[in-house]
């Protein structure tokens, strides 16, 4: 198994509590990069209109 060297150029997430840690990590990993998506630009915060996981759990929990 070979290690994956690098981090995503940009990630999209909602404003959930646990995502604050991921946002900080992504910003730190990409801080010194020289492309247009470096540092704080490497995270896009927005809502997801099709969140399949939450939909699945809402069905499971109703049963």
Helices and strands as residue ranges (DSSP letters): E 11-13, H 19-30, G 39-42, E 43-45, H 52-62
